[in-house]
Amino acid sequence: MIVPLPSSSRDVGLAPESTPNGEPVTIKYRGKQYSGFSSDAVVTIPGTGITDINLPVIAVEKQSPDLVGISPNLDGVFGFAYSSLSKHHPPATAMDTLYNDGVIPNNEVSLQLCPYDMTSDSFINIGNTEIAAKCETDGRSIAWVESPTTDRHTVNIKSILINGEPVELPAEFQKKVEHGHTLYSVIQTCFIHMYFPRVVVKALVDAILDSDAITVKKTVFSNKLNKKEVKRIFWEYHAMSESGFNIDWGKLPSFTIVMHAQTPVTDDNSNSVVKITLGPRDYIQKIDYTRLVFAVTTGSNDKAVLGIPFMTHLAVTFDLQNKRIGLGPGCGCETMTDGYPIISNGDQVLWPLSQLPEQPSTSGSDRTSSLRRSLSRLGNTFRGSIRRSSKRLKFNYKKLDG
C-alpha cells in the first residue's frame, strides 16, 4: 500500500523524523522511481470492514498532484501482488496482513473492470466475501488458471487463436529466464492495452482487414481503409470517430487466449486448459461517447500482458493463497448480445449457456460489514491499483474521422 507522507508540502524533503519507525526505500511506480519510507499505519477504507487496521505501507512525499496516483481525489494506492515484490521491511503486504489477522476470510481479491459506458458497475471485492448469483452462475469463478510464479499475477499461455486458427508464437515466447524465474505472461490491472508479440498483433490486424468489417463513411472513392488509415488505427492507436466509420461487428474475428488451467496439462487430462475467447468489442473499445480505439498493441516477444481490455467483460479473482486466477462472467453479461466473451475448457463451453444447473446463491449480504466497494464511490479513500478513474480514461488519442 502506497500512501503520502503526513506533510503535503511540495518543498519539504523526506526526513526520517517524518516516519520515526520507517526505513528508507526506493520504489518504481508507473515508469518512475520515488524515494520513501517503509512503515506501518492505521488504515481505514470507508464502507468496508477495514477500519483502524494496522497495515504495512510505503510512505512517499506528495511532491505533485500526480505523484504515485496521490491526488486530491486519491489518498493512496492499494496493491495486491505477492509479498516477494514488497518493498516493506520486512517484506509484507496489506492483503497478507488482513488475511493473517482474520480481517478477511480469504486471501483473495475479486474485481470487475467495466468498459467506458459501464464504469459505475466496476468494483473491487477485498477478501472475495460478497458473492451473489449472476448470469446463470452462482457468482463464483467458473474456470481457474494456473499462476505459475509468486510475484506478479502470471498466467501460462499455451496458444493464441484468431477465428479458431492458431498463431505461430515466437520461439522465445515464455522461455526467457531472469533471476532464476521464467518470464510468464501476466494479467495487469493498470494497463490500458493488451500487449502481444508483433506476430500476434499483425495476424489480428490482417484478419480484421480481411473481414471488410470496417469501412469509411462519406467518401466518393473506395470505402475500404487505405494504408494511412490502417497505420493510424492499428499501429499508431489513433481514436476512430464512430461518425467517420461503419463497423459490422458481427463480421470481425474472434480472439482466443488458451491458458494452462489450475491443474497442469497432462496427456490424460483434456480439461487442463482454459480458453477465453474475446469478441471485437473487447479488442476495439470505446474511450468516450463518440470514439473507439484498437486496444491491442505490440509488446515483447517474451510474453503477453493482458491489460484492462482483457477483463472488461470478465470478473477476475486473484487467489493469493492458492496461486491461481479465476474467471467468470463480468460487466454487461445480463444484456450481452454478441455472445462474447466465451469461457471454455478442453471439452466444452462453460459460459455462456442458455441454461446452467440451478445453484444456490452464496451472497454475503447478511454480513455485518462488506468488503466489496464500487470503484465509482470510493471518494477520498485508499483505492485499489485497479481504479479506473475518468482521468485515466482520457487518453491523448488523436481523432481520426475517416
C-alpha positions in Angstrom: 0.0 0.0 0.0 1.4 3.4 -1.0 0.4 6.5 1.0 1.5 10.1 1.1 3.8 11.3 4.0 1.9 13.4 6.6 3.3 16.6 5.1 1.7 17.6 1.9 4.1 20.5 1.2 6.0 20.1 -2.0 9.1 21.7 -0.7 9.5 19.6 2.4 12.2 17.0 1.9 11.9 13.4 3.0 13.2 13.1 6.5 13.4 10.1 8.9 11.6 12.1 11.6 8.6 12.2 9.4 8.2 8.5 9.8 10.1 7.7 13.0 9.7 3.9 12.7 10.4 3.8 9.0 13.3 2.6 6.8 14.3 4.4 3.6 13.1 2.6 0.4 13.1 3.3 -3.3 10.1 2.2 -5.3 9.2 2.2 -9.0 5.7 3.1 -10.0 4.2 3.8 -13.4 7.7 4.0 -15.0 9.2 6.4 -12.5 11.3 6.0 -9.3 10.5 7.5 -6.0 12.0 7.6 -2.5 10.0 6.9 0.6 9.9 5.1 3.9 8.7 1.6 4.8 6.4 1.8 7.9 3.1 0.8 9.4 0.0 2.9 9.5 -3.5 2.6 10.9 -5.8 2.4 7.8 -9.5 2.7 7.3 -11.2 2.1 4.0 -14.7 3.6 4.4 -17.6 1.4 3.5 -15.7 -1.9 4.2 -14.8 -3.9 7.3 -11.2 -2.5 7.1 -11.4 0.0 10.0 -8.5 1.2 12.0 -6.3 -1.7 10.9 -2.5 -1.5 11.3 -1.1 -2.3 7.8 2.3 -2.2 6.1 2.7 0.9 4.0 5.2 2.7 1.8 5.0 6.5 2.6 6.1 8.8 -0.2 6.2 12.5 -0.2 3.3 14.2 -2.1 5.6 16.2 -4.4 2.9 16.8 -7.1 -0.8 16.1 -7.6 0.0 13.1 -9.8 2.8 11.5 -7.6 2.1 7.8 -7.5 -1.5 8.5 -8.2 -1.9 10.5 -5.0 -4.1 13.5 -5.9 -6.9 15.4 -4.2 -9.3 12.6 -5.1 -6.9 9.7 -4.3 -5.3 9.2 -0.9 -3.3 6.0 -1.7 -2.8 3.0 -3.9 -3.9 -0.4 -2.7 -2.0 -3.1 -4.4 -2.4 -6.9 -4.2 0.7 -8.5 -5.5 2.7 -11.2 -3.7 5.0 -10.4 -0.8 8.0 -11.2 -2.9 7.5 -7.8 -4.6 7.0 -6.0 -1.3 9.5 -3.1 -0.5 8.4 -3.1 3.1 10.9 -4.1 5.8 10.4 -7.0 6.4 8.5 -7.9 3.2 4.8 -7.8 3.8 1.6 -6.9 2.0 -1.7 -5.4 3.2 -3.5 -8.4 1.8 -1.4 -10.9 3.8 -1.8 -8.9 6.9 -5.6 -8.6 6.5 -5.8 -12.4 6.0 -3.4 -13.5 8.7 -5.1 -11.2 11.2 -8.5 -12.6 10.4 -9.9 -9.4 9.0 -10.8 -11.1 5.7 -11.7 -14.9 5.4 -9.9 -15.4 2.1 -6.6 -14.1 0.8 -8.4 -13.2 -2.4 -9.3 -10.1 -4.4 -12.0 -10.2 -7.0 -12.7 -7.3 -9.3 -14.9 -6.2 -12.1 -13.4 -3.6 -14.5 -16.1 -2.3 -16.8 -16.0 -0.6 -20.2 -16.4 3.1 -20.7 -20.2 3.2 -20.7 -20.5 1.0 -17.6 -17.7 2.3 -15.3 -20.2 2.8 -12.5 -20.5 -1.0 -12.2 -16.8 -1.5 -11.6 -15.8 -2.8 -8.1 -13.1 -4.4 -6.0 -14.0 -7.1 -3.5 -11.3 -7.4 -0.9 -11.4 -10.9 0.5 -14.0 -12.1 -2.0 -16.7 -12.1 0.6 -19.7 -10.8 -1.2 -20.7 -13.3 -3.9 -24.1 -13.4 -5.5 -25.7 -15.4 -8.3 -25.1 -13.8 -11.6 -25.8 -14.6 -15.3 -26.8 -18.2 -14.8 -23.9 -18.9 -12.4 -23.6 -18.8 -8.7 -21.3 -15.8 -8.9 -18.1 -17.6 -8.3 -15.3 -18.1 -10.9 -16.2 -20.9 -13.3 -12.7 -21.5 -14.5 -9.3 -21.3 -12.8 -5.9 -20.8 -14.5 -2.5 -21.6 -13.1 -0.5 -18.6 -11.8 3.0 -20.3 -12.0 5.0 -17.7 -10.1 4.6 -15.9 -6.8 5.5 -12.4 -7.7 3.2 -10.9 -10.3 -0.1 -12.3 -11.4 1.2 -14.6 -14.1 -0.5 -16.9 -16.5 0.9 -19.7 -18.6 -0.4 -19.1 -22.2 -0.4 -22.3 -24.3 -1.6 -20.8 -27.6 -3.4 -17.9 -29.2 -6.1 -18.3 -31.8 -7.7 -15.9 -34.3 -11.1 -17.1 -35.6 -10.1 -20.5 -34.2 -6.8 -20.7 -36.1 -3.6 -20.8 -34.1 -1.0 -18.1 -34.4 2.6 -19.3 -34.5 4.2 -17.7 -31.5 7.8 -16.6 -31.4 10.3 -19.3 -30.3 11.3 -17.3 -27.3 7.7 -16.8 -26.0 7.6 -17.6 -22.3 11.0 -19.1 -22.5 13.2 -16.2 -21.1 14.6 -16.7 -17.7 15.5 -13.8 -15.3 16.8 -14.2 -11.8 16.1 -17.9 -11.9 12.4 -17.5 -13.0 10.7 -17.9 -16.3 9.0 -14.7 -17.6 5.5 -15.9 -18.0 2.7 -13.7 -19.3 0.9 -11.5 -16.8 -2.6 -10.1 -16.1 -2.0 -6.4 -15.4 -4.9 -4.3 -14.0 -3.3 -0.9 -14.7 -2.5 -1.2 -18.4 -4.9 0.3 -20.9 -3.9 -2.1 -23.7 -3.2 -5.8 -24.2 0.3 -6.4 -25.3 1.3 -9.3 -27.5 4.3 -10.2 -29.8 4.1 -8.4 -33.1 3.3 -11.6 -35.0 0.1 -11.9 -33.0 -0.9 -8.3 -33.4 -0.3 -8.5 -37.2 -2.3 -11.6 -37.5 -5.3 -10.0 -35.8 -5.0 -6.8 -37.8 -4.8 -8.9 -41.0 -7.9 -10.8 -40.0 -9.8 -7.6 -39.3 -8.8 -6.1 -42.7 -9.8 -9.4 -44.5 -13.2 -9.3 -42.9 -14.0 -5.9 -44.6 -16.0 -5.1 -41.4 -14.6 -1.6 -41.0 -15.3 0.9 -43.8 -15.1 4.6 -44.3 -18.2 6.8 -44.4 -18.7 9.9 -46.6 -16.3 9.1 -49.4 -16.7 9.3 -53.1 -13.9 6.8 -53.6 -13.4 3.3 -52.2 -14.9 2.9 -48.7 -12.1 0.5 -47.7 -9.5 1.6 -45.2 -6.4 3.0 -47.0 -2.8 2.3 -45.9 -2.7 5.6 -43.9 -5.9 4.8 -42.0 -4.7 1.3 -41.3 -1.4 2.6 -39.9 -3.1 5.2 -37.8 -5.8 3.0 -36.4 -4.0 -0.3 -35.8 -0.3 0.7 -35.4 -0.4 4.3 -34.0 -3.6 3.8 -32.0 -5.4 6.9 -33.2 -9.0 7.0 -32.0 -11.7 6.3 -34.5 -14.7 8.6 -34.6 -17.9 6.5 -34.8 -19.3 9.1 -37.2 -16.5 8.5 -39.6 -16.6 4.7 -39.9 -19.1 1.9 -40.4 -18.3 -1.2 -38.3 -20.1 -4.5 -38.9 -19.3 -6.0 -35.5 -20.6 -9.5 -36.5 -18.0 -9.8 -39.3 -15.0 -9.1 -37.1 -12.8 -12.0 -35.9 -12.7 -13.7 -32.6 -9.5 -13.6 -30.5 -8.8 -16.6 -28.2 -6.2 -17.0 -25.4 -5.6 -20.5 -24.3 -4.1 -20.8 -20.8 -2.9 -23.7 -18.7 -5.6 -24.5 -16.1 -5.1 -24.8 -12.4 -4.4 -28.5 -12.9 -1.3 -28.8 -15.1 -1.7 -30.2 -18.5 -1.3 -34.0 -18.9 -2.0 -36.4 -21.7 -4.9 -37.8 -19.8 -6.5 -34.5 -18.7 -8.3 -32.8 -21.6 -9.8 -30.3 -19.2 -6.4 -28.9 -18.3 -6.7 -25.7 -20.4 -9.0 -22.7 -20.1 -9.9 -20.8 -23.2 -11.0 -17.2 -23.1 -12.5 -16.1 -26.5 -12.8 -12.3 -26.8 -15.0 -10.5 -29.2 -14.5 -7.4 -31.2 -15.9 -5.1 -28.5 -13.1 -6.4 -26.2 -10.2 -5.5 -28.5 -11.9 -2.4 -30.1 -13.2 -0.3 -27.1 -15.0 2.9 -26.5 -12.9 5.7 -24.9 -15.7 8.2 -24.8 -19.2 8.7 -26.2 -18.1 9.1 -29.8 -14.7 7.4 -30.2 -13.2 3.9 -30.4 -9.7 2.7 -30.1 -7.9 -0.6 -31.0 -6.8 -1.9 -27.6 -4.1 -4.4 -28.8 -0.6 -3.3 -29.1 2.9 -4.7 -29.8 4.9 -5.8 -26.9 7.8 -8.1 -26.2 8.3 -11.5 -27.9 9.0 -12.9 -24.5 5.4 -12.7 -23.1 2.0 -11.2 -23.3 0.5 -8.6 -21.0 -3.3 -8.9 -20.5 -4.3 -5.4 -19.6 -7.7 -3.9 -18.7 -9.4 -4.7 -22.1 -8.9 -8.4 -21.4 -11.2 -8.2 -18.4 -13.8 -5.5 -19.2 -16.4 -8.2 -19.7 -14.9 -10.8 -17.3 -15.0 -11.0 -13.5 -11.4 -11.9 -12.3 -10.5 -13.3 -8.9 -6.9 -13.3 -7.7 -6.4 -16.1 -5.2 -3.1 -15.4 -3.5 -3.3 -18.3 -1.1 -3.7 -20.9 -3.8 -1.7 -19.1 -6.5 -4.4 -19.2 -9.1 -6.6 -16.8 -11.1 -10.4 -17.3 -11.5 -12.5 -16.1 -14.4 -16.3 -15.7 -14.8 -18.9 -13.5 -16.5 -18.4 -9.8 -15.8 -19.8 -6.5 -16.9 -22.8 -6.5 -19.1 -23.3 -10.3 -19.0 -27.0 -9.7 -18.2 -27.6 -7.9 -21.5 -24.9 -9.3 -23.8 -26.0 -9.8 -27.4 -22.8 -10.7 -29.3 -22.0 -13.9 -27.4 -18.6 -12.8 -26.0 -16.6 -13.4 -24.1 -16.7 -17.2 -24.2 -15.2 -19.3 -21.3 -14.4 -22.9 -22.2 -12.1 -25.8 -21.3 -10.7 -28.5 -23.4 -14.0 -30.2 -23.8 -16.9 -27.7 -23.8 -18.1 -24.2 -23.4 -18.6 -23.3 -19.7 -20.2 -19.9 -20.3 -22.4 -18.6 -21.8 -25.0 -21.3 -21.9 -28.7 -20.8 -22.3 -29.2 -22.8 -19.1 -26.9 -24.0 -16.3 -27.8 -26.2 -13.4 -29.5 -24.2 -10.6 -27.1 -23.5 -7.8 -27.8 -21.7 -4.6 -26.7 -18.1 -4.1 -23.7 -17.6 -1.8 -24.5 -14.0 -1.2 -22.7 -12.4 1.6 -25.4 -9.8 2.0 -26.1 -10.8 5.6 -22.6 -10.0 6.7 -22.4 -7.0 9.1 -19.7 -5.4 7.1 -19.0 -5.7 3.4 -15.5 -5.6 1.9 -16.9 -5.1 -1.6 -16.7 -1.5 -2.9 -17.8 0.2 -6.0 -14.9 1.9 -7.6 -17.0 4.8 -8.6 -18.0 5.5 -4.9 -14.7 5.3 -3.1 -14.2 9.0 -2.8 -11.2 10.2 -0.9 -10.1 6.8 0.4 -7.4 4.2 -0.3 -8.3 2.7 -3.6 -7.1 -0.4 -5.4 -4.4 -0.1 -8.1 -7.2 -1.2 -10.4 -9.1 2.1 -10.0 -10.4 3.2 -13.4 -10.9 6.9 -12.9 -12.2 9.2 -15.6 -8.8 10.8 -15.6 -7.2 7.5 -16.6 -9.7 7.0 -19.4 -8.9 10.4 -21.0 -6.1 9.2 -23.2 -4.3 11.6 -25.5 -5.6 10.0 -28.7 -5.7 12.0 -31.9 -9.1 12.0 -33.5 -9.4 10.1 -36.8 -12.6 11.0 -38.7 -12.0 8.9 -41.8 
